[in-house]
Amino acid sequence: MDIKDLYALYLRTNGISTDTRKITAGSVFFALKGANFNGNKFAEEALRKGAEYAVIDEKEFYIDSRTILVDNVLKTLQLLANYHRKQLDIPFIGLTGSNGKTTTKELMKAVLSTEYKVHATE
């Protein structure tokens, strides 16, 4: 499945989740891996809890047609997020650094929201 097809599927669902404890009905579960966990192991649980689809990258965890097998779940999620952002004709601001990100974000949000519709992380 290419990113355009995955994006079309995403648009028909209720969002994305990477944590089975926070699954919402009709969402797409992305089975991310970490140093101490393998999200592929939770794909079945995600579907049982109401996820519409589960995106995995290990064939042994394939369940049925609701399971989408990709080469790399993290890379696929990144590509999907990038594709989604490019569909929106809006400015995008990213903050990086070791200190002051939260303060800067909150100040920018406060100033910009007086004139524009603003979205910022919580």
GROMACS elastic network, one bead per residue, 0.5 to 0.9 nm:
[ bonds ]
;  ai    aj funct       b0    kb
    1     4     6  0.82050   500
    1     5     6  0.61240   500
    1     6     6  0.64829   500
    1    68     6  0.79512   500
    1    69     6  0.84376   500
    1    70     6  0.77736   500
    2     5     6  0.54344   500
    2     6     6  0.62321   500
    2     7     6  0.86099   500
    3     7     6  0.58761   500
    3     8     6  0.84900   500
    3    76     6  0.77159   500
    3    79     6  0.70679   500
    3    80     6  0.61548   500
    3    83     6  0.75474   500
    4     7     6  0.50360   500
    4     8     6  0.62237   500
    4     9     6  0.86516   500
    4    80     6  0.83692   500
    4    83     6  0.80525   500
    5     8     6  0.50932   500
    5     9     6  0.62658   500
    5    10     6  0.86098   500
    6     9     6  0.50015   500
    6    10     6  0.60836   500
    6    11     6  0.86719   500
    6    80     6  0.75178   500
    7    11     6  0.61963   500
    7    12     6  0.88091   500
    7    80     6  0.65359   500
    7    83     6  0.77762   500
    7    84     6  0.73856   500
    8    11     6  0.51958   500
    8    12     6  0.67135   500
    9    12     6  0.53194   500
    9    13     6  0.67626   500
    9    28     6  0.89052   500
   10    13     6  0.52545   500
   10    14     6  0.77061   500
   10    15     6  0.68244   500
   10    16     6  0.78165   500
   10    27     6  0.81070   500
   10    28     6  0.70389   500
   11    14     6  0.77664   500
   11    15     6  0.79177   500
   12    15     6  0.87833   500
   12    26     6  0.87599   500
   13    16     6  0.82616   500
   13    25     6  0.88415   500
   13    26     6  0.54441   500
   13    27     6  0.54321   500
   13    28     6  0.69703   500
   13    52     6  0.72151   500
   13    53     6  0.89405   500
   14    24     6  0.74045   500
   14    25     6  0.71778   500
   14    26     6  0.52222   500
   14    28     6  0.75689   500
   14    51     6  0.89691   500
   14    52     6  0.87023   500
   15    24     6  0.80731   500
   15    26     6  0.76369   500
   15    28     6  0.62821   500
   15    29     6  0.88393   500
   16    23     6  0.83713   500
   16    24     6  0.85520   500
   16    27     6  0.54015   500
   16    29     6  0.59322   500
   16    30     6  0.72490   500
   16    51     6  0.89704   500
   17    20     6  0.73044   500
   17    22     6  0.69515   500
   17    23     6  0.60079   500
   17    24     6  0.77745   500
   17    27     6  0.67212   500
   17    28     6  0.61183   500
   17    30     6  0.62725   500
   17    31     6  0.88057   500
   17    51     6  0.85523   500
   18    21     6  0.89744   500
   18    22     6  0.80693   500
   18    23     6  0.80701   500
   18    28     6  0.84694   500
   18    29     6  0.56028   500
   18    30     6  0.50679   500
   18    31     6  0.62053   500
   18    32     6  0.65492   500
   18    39     6  0.79083   500
   19    22     6  0.55197   500
   19    23     6  0.65858   500
   19    29     6  0.75736   500
   19    30     6  0.82020   500
   19    31     6  0.82066   500
   19    32     6  0.87690   500
   19    39     6  0.82702   500
   19    42     6  0.86823   500
   19    46     6  0.83163   500
   20    23     6  0.51000   500
   20    24     6  0.88634   500
   20    29     6  0.77119   500
   20    39     6  0.89650   500
   20    42     6  0.69729   500
   20    43     6  0.82933   500
   20    45     6  0.70146   500
   20    46     6  0.53782   500
   20    49     6  0.77326   500
   20    51     6  0.89339   500
   21    46     6  0.85858   500
   23    26     6  0.86590   500
   23    27     6  0.69724   500
   23    28     6  0.85661   500
   23    29     6  0.75802   500
   23    46     6  0.66826   500
   23    47     6  0.89926   500
   23    49     6  0.67094   500
   23    50     6  0.70372   500
   23    51     6  0.65203   500
   24    27     6  0.57133   500
   24    28     6  0.87933   500
   24    49     6  0.77917   500
   24    50     6  0.65047   500
   24    51     6  0.65818   500
   25    49     6  0.72312   500
   25    51     6  0.54284   500
   25    52     6  0.71389   500
   26    50     6  0.60078   500
   26    53     6  0.78907   500
   27    50     6  0.74097   500
   27    52     6  0.54282   500
   27    53     6  0.69599   500
   27    54     6  0.87818   500
   28    46     6  0.87611   500
   28    47     6  0.89474   500
   28    51     6  0.56517   500
   28    52     6  0.57735   500
   28    54     6  0.57896   500
   28    55     6  0.73444   500
   29    43     6  0.72428   500
   29    46     6  0.65333   500
   29    47     6  0.80499   500
   29    51     6  0.62836   500
   29    52     6  0.79273   500
   29    53     6  0.61797   500
   29    55     6  0.60594   500
   29    56     6  0.86594   500
   30    39     6  0.75991   500
   30    40     6  0.84331   500
   30    43     6  0.81741   500
   30    53     6  0.86112   500
   30    54     6  0.59526   500
   30    56     6  0.67004   500
   30    73     6  0.65190   500
   30    74     6  0.79684   500
   30    76     6  0.89645   500
   30    77     6  0.73026   500
   31    38     6  0.72723   500
   31    41     6  0.79213   500
   31    42     6  0.71070   500
   31    43     6  0.65448   500
   31    54     6  0.70575   500
   31    55     6  0.59721   500
   31    56     6  0.54050   500
   31    57     6  0.77601   500
   31    73     6  0.64194   500
   31    74     6  0.81954   500
   32    37     6  0.84333   500
   32    38     6  0.66629   500
   32    40     6  0.71823   500
   32    55     6  0.88914   500
   32    56     6  0.80020   500
   32    57     6  0.89052   500
   32    72     6  0.88682   500
   32    73     6  0.60307   500
   32    74     6  0.60311   500
   33    36     6  0.79646   500
   33    37     6  0.57925   500
   33    39     6  0.53059   500
   33    40     6  0.76449   500
   33    73     6  0.82360   500
   33    74     6  0.79189   500
   34    37     6  0.51315   500
   34    38     6  0.63865   500
   34    39     6  0.80280   500
   35    38     6  0.82761   500
   37    40     6  0.89282   500
   37    41     6  0.84806   500
   38    41     6  0.58637   500
   38    42     6  0.77228   500
   39    42     6  0.52935   500
   39    43     6  0.68599   500
   39    56     6  0.78745   500
   40    43     6  0.53746   500
   40    44     6  0.83732   500
   40    54     6  0.86907   500
   40    55     6  0.82287   500
   40    56     6  0.56018   500
   40    57     6  0.71214   500
   40    58     6  0.67682   500
   40    60     6  0.89240   500
   40    61     6  0.62534   500
   40    62     6  0.88919   500
   41    44     6  0.73158   500
   41    45     6  0.82603   500
   41    61     6  0.68633   500
   42    45     6  0.51859   500
   42    46     6  0.61337   500
   42    47     6  0.87794   500
   42    61     6  0.89177   500
   43    46     6  0.50572   500
   43    47     6  0.63536   500
   43    48     6  0.86198   500
   43    53     6  0.86835   500
   43    54     6  0.56709   500
   43    55     6  0.77066   500
   43    56     6  0.73109   500
   43    61     6  0.72949   500
   43    62     6  0.84422   500
   43    63     6  0.83785   500
   43    67     6  0.79109   500
   44    47     6  0.52395   500
   44    48     6  0.61578   500
   44    49     6  0.86401   500
   44    54     6  0.79797   500
   44    61     6  0.79564   500
   44    62     6  0.87331   500
   44    63     6  0.71410   500
   44    67     6  0.88668   500
   45    49     6  0.60899   500
   45    50     6  0.87488   500
   45    51     6  0.88501   500
   46    49     6  0.51175   500
   46    50     6  0.65063   500
   46    51     6  0.54927   500
   46    52     6  0.86300   500
   46    53     6  0.83173   500
   46    54     6  0.70807   500
   47    50     6  0.52317   500
   47    52     6  0.64521   500
   47    53     6  0.66615   500
   47    54     6  0.67912   500
   47    66     6  0.80111   500
   47    67     6  0.87352   500
   48    51     6  0.71577   500
   50    53     6  0.88065   500
   51    54     6  0.69889   500
   51    66     6  0.89742   500
   52    66     6  0.66907   500
   53    65     6  0.83883   500
   53    67     6  0.57209   500
   53    68     6  0.70908   500
   54    66     6  0.63901   500
   54    68     6  0.60552   500
   54    69     6  0.85359   500
   55    66     6  0.85728   500
   55    67     6  0.59350   500
   55    69     6  0.60327   500
   55    70     6  0.70172   500
   55    73     6  0.66530   500
   55    76     6  0.88562   500
   56    59     6  0.76976   500
   56    61     6  0.73467   500
   56    62     6  0.75488   500
   56    67     6  0.69835   500
   56    68     6  0.60658   500
   56    69     6  0.50582   500
   56    70     6  0.61598   500
   56    71     6  0.83017   500
   56    72     6  0.77660   500
   56    73     6  0.60276   500
   57    61     6  0.83036   500
   57    62     6  0.89058   500
   57    68     6  0.82378   500
   57    69     6  0.53771   500
   57    71     6  0.54166   500
   57    72     6  0.54525   500
   57    73     6  0.57871   500
   58    61     6  0.59260   500
   58    62     6  0.74432   500
   58    69     6  0.71313   500
   58    70     6  0.80766   500
   58    71     6  0.81334   500
   58    72     6  0.87704   500
   59    62     6  0.53683   500
   59    69     6  0.67773   500
   59    70     6  0.89654   500
   60    63     6  0.85185   500
   61    67     6  0.84931   500
   61    69     6  0.89850   500
   62    65     6  0.85288   500
   62    66     6  0.88758   500
   62    67     6  0.58653   500
   62    68     6  0.77325   500
   62    69     6  0.71754   500
   63    66     6  0.74148   500
   63    67     6  0.59673   500
   64    67     6  0.55821   500
   64    68     6  0.86483   500
   65    68     6  0.72477   500
   69    72     6  0.87195   500
   69    73     6  0.85476   500
   70    73     6  0.63547   500
   70    76     6  0.73521   500
   71    75     6  0.83469   500
   71    76     6  0.79821   500
   72    75     6  0.54491   500
   72    76     6  0.61079   500
   72    77     6  0.86948   500
   73    76     6  0.50418   500
   73    77     6  0.61212   500
   73    78     6  0.85833   500
   74    77     6  0.51531   500
   74    78     6  0.61887   500
   74    79     6  0.86209   500
   75    78     6  0.50260   500
   75    79     6  0.61032   500
   75    80     6  0.85333   500
   76    79     6  0.50649   500
   76    80     6  0.60762   500
   76    81     6  0.85753   500
   77    80     6  0.50269   500
   77    81     6  0.61111   500
   77    82     6  0.85383   500
   78    81     6  0.51315   500
   78    82     6  0.61288   500
   78    83     6  0.85310   500
   79    82     6  0.50782   500
   79    83     6  0.60284   500
   79    84     6  0.85362   500
   80    83     6  0.50248   500
   80    84     6  0.60801   500
   80    85     6  0.85825   500
   81    84     6  0.50869   500
   81    85     6  0.61640   500
   81    86     6  0.86606   500
   82    85     6  0.51455   500
   82    86     6  0.62765   500
   82    87     6  0.88562   500
   83    86     6  0.52003   500
   83    87     6  0.65717   500
   84    87     6  0.52370   500
   84    88     6  0.70505   500
   85    88     6  0.54614   500
   85    89     6  0.82280   500
   85    90     6  0.85709   500
   85    92     6  0.87101   500
   86    89     6  0.71138   500
   86    90     6  0.88116   500
   88    91     6  0.87564   500
   95   101     6  0.62516   500
   95   102     6  0.89021   500
   95   104     6  0.81734   500
   95   105     6  0.75193   500
   96    99     6  0.86068   500
   96   101     6  0.66631   500
   97   100     6  0.75986   500
   97   101     6  0.68023   500
   98   101     6  0.75260   500
   99   102     6  0.82948   500
   99   103     6  0.89539   500
  100   103     6  0.53411   500
  100   104     6  0.59587   500
  100   105     6  0.84366   500
  101   104     6  0.51621   500
  101   105     6  0.59560   500
  101   106     6  0.85634   500
  102   105     6  0.50336   500
  102   106     6  0.61311   500
  102   107     6  0.85795   500
  103   106     6  0.52142   500
  103   107     6  0.61790   500
  103   108     6  0.85871   500
  104   107     6  0.51530   500
  104   108     6  0.60616   500
  104   109     6  0.84373   500
  105   108     6  0.51790   500
  105   109     6  0.59874   500
  105   110     6  0.85469   500
  105   120     6  0.76024   500
  105   121     6  0.86941   500
  106   109     6  0.50205   500
  106   110     6  0.60830   500
  106   111     6  0.86367   500
  106   120     6  0.83745   500
  107   110     6  0.51362   500
  107   111     6  0.62265   500
  107   112     6  0.85234   500
  108   111     6  0.52314   500
  108   112     6  0.58657   500
  108   113     6  0.81769   500
  109   112     6  0.53184   500
  109   113     6  0.57279   500
  109   114     6  0.86890   500
  109   118     6  0.66622   500
  109   119     6  0.78508   500
  109   120     6  0.70271   500
  110   113     6  0.54740   500
  110   114     6  0.68949   500
  111   114     6  0.57951   500
  111   115     6  0.78546   500
  112   115     6  0.57492   500
  112   116     6  0.57804   500
  112   117     6  0.78624   500
  112   118     6  0.69291   500
  113   117     6  0.58308   500
  113   118     6  0.55761   500
  113   119     6  0.88274   500
  114   117     6  0.83110   500
